[in-house]
């Protein structure tokens, strides 16, 4: 049976030591500053985490695991029998930006988000312009109307703790969190008066907000997840150690090794950890996730969430566990020796060797090979030796049973 490598931590000495390690790594000059913020903003054409459509000048996010946005993916499927993919990418026309890639502010009101993205107007000025256009018809000139408008005060930032966007109304929620709040039944019953814009705001009166239970509304604002945006990983409200672990994992993966990580799944993993109050990725368990925990994780972060969590834990293991501790626990981590075997996990399990003395001999032998300048790149050498040691261990166990000895150490 495999022994757990990393134990969960809280705020004891071990947790503080790990936080110091991760803080030093994230603050080091070699760490990519792109991943150092609470809200990680990935450039659209990032070599590893690229999230924008592959067609030149197309600003829309790619769809799913593909390299094209929805519009270009549809066009490619219709033309794939007639032309090559390279030719399609070279000649396809961009389809413009997608909606809600990033929050944009009203061109007149710096404190309000734009609801009309083409004109960049907030909700108030959008309908003011529509009203002016309906009254004057073709004679309505946008620039002339714009010059006569005055900015309106904003409503502050969204009350959802994890959200960096501006509130769209006196209710205190951004547009997307407001939609989610209504979909989830409106906990606390927060609501604005009907026609609040005309009845209160237009005449300069403060807009009252009614609540059935204000505590429930605040609880929802504190617990709701961030809205998903392409190219963004929101790590707000995570425990500092957990946030640093994800930031460091993103930076290591950005070096381009291994399977591509999807940003939506990284965000889903962060949301799961936030929702369950985890202090570290090691709280997910090192070797395997509990079936119920894994099912919940999959529903939150996607089908590859377990793989992503285990990969991050594998990356953290050499930082948190010393070679001496791995020897005690019955496994070896190749990264402690600066090695990563081709297509292999860095963890080399030796617990199938039941005799401690034999397991320690195998560990010492493997460590010597890994320290050697002629260390092989593949794992076949290690597989053969480990298999031989496991078979010898089983043979000794049988012999112990056959002769009625109390301990296999007698054969040491």
Buried (B, 14 or more C-beta within 10 A) or exposed (E): EBEEBBEBBEEEEBBEEBBEBBEEBBEEEEBEEBBEEBBBEBEBEBEEBBBBBBBEEBBBBBBEEEBBBBBBBEBBEEBEEEEEEEEBBEEBEBBEBBEBBEBBBBBBBEBBBBBBEEBBBBBBBBBBBEEBBEEEEEEBEEEEBBEEBEBBEBBEBBBBBBBBBBBBBBBBBBBBBBEBBEEEEBBBEBBBEEEBBEEBBEEEEEBEBEEEEEEBBBEBBEBBBBBBBBBBBBBBBBBEBBBBBBBBBBBBBBEEEEEEBBBBBBBBBBBBBBEEEBBBBBBBBBBEBEEEBBEBBBEBBBEBBBEBBBBBBBBBBBBBBEBEEBBBBBBBBBBBBEBBBEEBBBBBBBEBBBBEEBBBBBBEBBBEBBEEEEBBEEBEBBEEBBEEBBEBBEEBBEEBEEEEEEEBEEBE
